[in-house]
Amino acid sequence: MKPKNKRSSQAVVRLLSFAAFLVCSVLGCTPPGSSTNAVSLDTSSGSLGNNSGSSNAASNLTEPGRPPILITITISPESRVKAAAEEIPMELVQGTWKDYSIEIENAAGITAPLVIESEQLLAEAQDSSRDRWLQIELQPDRPLSGEYTEIRTLRIKSRDLGIRTAILNFNAGQGTQDLGFRSDVLVTFKVLEK
């Protein structure tokens, strides 16, 4: 009986942490008990994991002319892609493109294209599905350079108003997704009226 109670209390803590993360993503605040500058969703365990890592998000946020870093991508020497969302305000204006940066640490030296997949991506301009609301563009639209650190621009546009959530999956070709679904990132945007 004790293990069951312990597991259920851990599940409640995970659920509350996840709810705090979603609320803070929308409001642009820092989740309680968080002291790092990156949070990722480990979907294999259903829990939030902190990624202090080697991200320089704080310095990149203030760099003139560069959009704030939304996602940090790490490609391991074994060519496994892992992604984490940064703690920044995530706001869009309906029907308007907004630029964010993606920081890529490419320890494998991969020169394949970085692919972003999501079930929330609009299939076409006239797509009326309620579940699909997102348009994205990655710039420059070319394969990775193979350099250890790269910055790309991620352009995002929402068709719909309100609080919108998407799961973005990052890979650099077949077999590069991280085991344990750490290449998936949950992002929640507050979409304002134009």
C-alpha positions as a Python dict, from the first residue, in 0.01 Angstrom:
ca = {
    (1, 'M'): (0, 0, 0),
    (2, 'K'): (274, 250, 83),
    (3, 'P'): (434, 247, -266),
    (4, 'K'): (94, 319, -423),
    (5, 'N'): (37, 621, -197),
    (6, 'K'): (389, 748, -263),
    (7, 'R'): (339, 716, -640),
    (8, 'S'): (4, 893, -633),
    (9, 'S'): (145, 1179, -422),
    (10, 'Q'): (436, 1212, -667),
    (11, 'A'): (187, 1223, -955),
    (12, 'V'): (-7, 1502, -780),
    (13, 'V'): (317, 1700, -728),
    (14, 'R'): (407, 1654, -1096),
    (15, 'L'): (59, 1764, -1203),
    (16, 'L'): (73, 2074, -980),
    (17, 'S'): (423, 2159, -1108),
    (18, 'F'): (302, 2124, -1465),
    (19, 'A'): (-2, 2346, -1395),
    (20, 'A'): (226, 2612, -1239),
    (21, 'F'): (450, 2594, -1546),
    (22, 'L'): (154, 2646, -1782),
    (23, 'V'): (18, 2941, -1582),
    (24, 'C'): (362, 3101, -1563),
    (25, 'S'): (424, 3043, -1934),
    (26, 'V'): (114, 3245, -2011),
    (27, 'L'): (176, 3517, -1752),
    (28, 'G'): (553, 3538, -1803),
    (29, 'C'): (640, 3462, -1439),
    (30, 'T'): (884, 3216, -1281),
    (31, 'P'): (732, 2890, -1152),
    (32, 'P'): (758, 2841, -774),
    (33, 'G'): (1078, 2670, -665),
    (34, 'S'): (1248, 2726, -1001),
    (35, 'S'): (1599, 2868, -986),
    (36, 'T'): (1722, 2778, -1334),
    (37, 'N'): (1664, 2951, -1664),
    (38, 'A'): (1526, 2653, -1856),
    (39, 'V'): (1240, 2410, -1810),
    (40, 'S'): (1164, 2105, -2020),
    (41, 'L'): (884, 1853, -2015),
    (42, 'D'): (1010, 1498, -1984),
    (43, 'T'): (710, 1328, -2140),
    (44, 'S'): (843, 981, -2065),
    (45, 'S'): (781, 1034, -1691),
    (46, 'G'): (523, 1311, -1718),
    (47, 'S'): (732, 1541, -1502),
    (48, 'L'): (897, 1874, -1545),
    (49, 'G'): (1274, 1874, -1550),
    (50, 'N'): (1506, 2169, -1498),
    (51, 'N'): (1786, 2215, -1747),
    (52, 'S'): (2046, 2456, -1618),
    (53, 'G'): (2288, 2316, -1879),
    (54, 'S'): (2524, 2549, -2063),
    (55, 'S'): (2255, 2774, -2211),
    (56, 'N'): (2343, 3142, -2231),
    (57, 'A'): (1979, 3249, -2251),
    (58, 'A'): (2017, 3540, -2009),
    (59, 'S'): (2293, 3702, -2216),
    (60, 'N'): (2119, 3633, -2549),
    (61, 'L'): (1795, 3793, -2433),
    (62, 'T'): (1961, 4133, -2410),
    (63, 'E'): (2174, 4111, -2723),
    (64, 'P'): (2064, 4393, -2957),
    (65, 'G'): (1884, 4286, -3272),
    (66, 'R'): (1842, 3922, -3169),
    (67, 'P'): (1500, 3780, -3080),
    (68, 'P'): (1480, 3612, -2737),
    (69, 'I'): (1576, 3245, -2719),
    (70, 'L'): (1264, 3028, -2705),
    (71, 'I'): (1418, 2680, -2752),
    (72, 'T'): (1761, 2534, -2679),
    (73, 'I'): (1852, 2230, -2890),
    (74, 'T'): (2131, 1994, -2785),
    (75, 'I'): (2260, 1733, -3031),
    (76, 'S'): (2468, 1474, -2846),
    (77, 'P'): (2785, 1316, -2990),
    (78, 'E'): (2563, 1012, -3064),
    (79, 'S'): (2340, 1239, -3281),
    (80, 'R'): (2045, 1238, -3040),
    (81, 'V'): (1842, 1561, -3043),
    (82, 'K'): (1717, 1702, -2711),
    (83, 'A'): (1513, 2022, -2677),
    (84, 'A'): (1416, 2252, -2388),
    (85, 'A'): (1195, 2562, -2376),
    (86, 'E'): (1330, 2873, -2206),
    (87, 'E'): (1135, 3064, -1943),
    (88, 'I'): (1032, 3374, -2134),
    (89, 'P'): (696, 3544, -2193),
    (90, 'M'): (529, 3364, -2483),
    (91, 'E'): (291, 3610, -2647),
    (92, 'L'): (173, 3632, -3005),
    (93, 'V'): (-63, 3864, -3192),
    (94, 'Q'): (-324, 3678, -3396),
    (95, 'G'): (-226, 3649, -3763),
    (96, 'T'): (111, 3823, -3713),
    (97, 'W'): (455, 3664, -3736),
    (98, 'K'): (673, 3684, -3425),
    (99, 'D'): (1042, 3595, -3420),
    (100, 'Y'): (1218, 3389, -3154),
    (101, 'S'): (1568, 3239, -3154),
    (102, 'I'): (1669, 2875, -3134),
    (103, 'E'): (2013, 2804, -2989),
    (104, 'I'): (2168, 2482, -3120),
    (105, 'E'): (2459, 2301, -2955),
    (106, 'N'): (2574, 2048, -3214),
    (107, 'A'): (2826, 1815, -3046),
    (108, 'A'): (2783, 1561, -3327),
    (109, 'G'): (2870, 1809, -3603),
    (110, 'I'): (2555, 1711, -3795),
    (111, 'T'): (2503, 1888, -4130),
    (112, 'A'): (2146, 1765, -4196),
    (113, 'P'): (1843, 1998, -4194),
    (114, 'L'): (1681, 2066, -3854),
    (115, 'V'): (1320, 1947, -3880),
    (116, 'I'): (1033, 2076, -3665),
    (117, 'E'): (715, 1869, -3650),
    (118, 'S'): (390, 1933, -3464),
    (119, 'E'): (33, 1806, -3477),
    (120, 'Q'): (-73, 2169, -3426),
    (121, 'L'): (77, 2287, -3758),
    (122, 'L'): (-175, 2406, -4017),
    (123, 'A'): (-180, 2165, -4311),
    (124, 'E'): (-270, 2446, -4554),
    (125, 'A'): (-390, 2807, -4549),
    (126, 'Q'): (-759, 2704, -4558),
    (127, 'D'): (-721, 2439, -4284),
    (128, 'S'): (-1019, 2479, -4048),
    (129, 'S'): (-928, 2208, -3796),
    (130, 'R'): (-967, 2327, -3437),
    (131, 'D'): (-658, 2133, -3329),
    (132, 'R'): (-432, 2294, -3590),
    (133, 'W'): (-363, 2665, -3541),
    (134, 'L'): (13, 2714, -3580),
    (135, 'Q'): (241, 2826, -3863),
    (136, 'I'): (620, 2818, -3827),
    (137, 'E'): (922, 2903, -4041),
    (138, 'L'): (1284, 2830, -3958),
    (139, 'Q'): (1538, 3080, -4094),
    (140, 'P'): (1780, 3047, -4253),
    (141, 'D'): (1613, 2754, -4427),
    (142, 'R'): (1924, 2545, -4488),
    (143, 'P'): (2098, 2244, -4329),
    (144, 'L'): (2295, 2282, -4007),
    (145, 'S'): (2650, 2407, -4058),
    (146, 'G'): (2815, 2141, -3839),
    (147, 'E'): (2956, 2410, -3609),
    (148, 'Y'): (2924, 2347, -3235),
    (149, 'T'): (2698, 2649, -3171),
    (150, 'E'): (2443, 2795, -3409),
    (151, 'I'): (2152, 3037, -3373),
    (152, 'R'): (1846, 3010, -3598),
    (153, 'T'): (1533, 3224, -3611),
    (154, 'L'): (1198, 3056, -3550),
    (155, 'R'): (905, 3257, -3688),
    (156, 'I'): (568, 3173, -3532),
    (157, 'K'): (214, 3278, -3627),
    (158, 'S'): (-120, 3180, -3471),
    (159, 'R'): (-448, 3162, -3658),
    (160, 'D'): (-648, 3158, -3333),
    (161, 'L'): (-693, 3380, -3027),
    (162, 'G'): (-657, 3285, -2660),
    (163, 'I'): (-429, 3040, -2481),
    (164, 'R'): (-284, 2800, -2736),
    (165, 'T'): (-54, 2505, -2661),
    (166, 'A'): (161, 2307, -2903),
    (167, 'I'): (409, 2023, -2877),
    (168, 'L'): (706, 2082, -3107),
    (169, 'N'): (928, 1789, -3200),
    (170, 'F'): (1283, 1854, -3322),
    (171, 'N'): (1501, 1612, -3519),
    (172, 'A'): (1782, 1613, -3770),
    (173, 'G'): (1671, 1311, -3970),
    (174, 'Q'): (1557, 957, -3903),
    (175, 'G'): (1697, 804, -3584),
    (176, 'T'): (1806, 1133, -3424),
    (177, 'Q'): (1509, 1175, -3189),
    (178, 'D'): (1617, 1145, -2827),
    (179, 'L'): (1509, 834, -2642),
    (180, 'G'): (1257, 927, -2374),
    (181, 'F'): (1088, 1190, -2593),
    (182, 'R'): (1326, 1468, -2484),
    (183, 'S'): (1314, 1606, -2838),
    (184, 'D'): (954, 1717, -2766),
    (185, 'V'): (890, 2064, -2623),
    (186, 'L'): (562, 2193, -2485),
    (187, 'V'): (502, 2562, -2556),
    (188, 'T'): (199, 2766, -2446),
    (189, 'F'): (129, 3104, -2604),
    (190, 'K'): (-108, 3382, -2508),
    (191, 'V'): (-245, 3499, -2843),
    (192, 'L'): (-374, 3856, -2837),
    (193, 'E'): (-619, 4023, -3075),
    (194, 'K'): (-468, 4226, -3358),
}
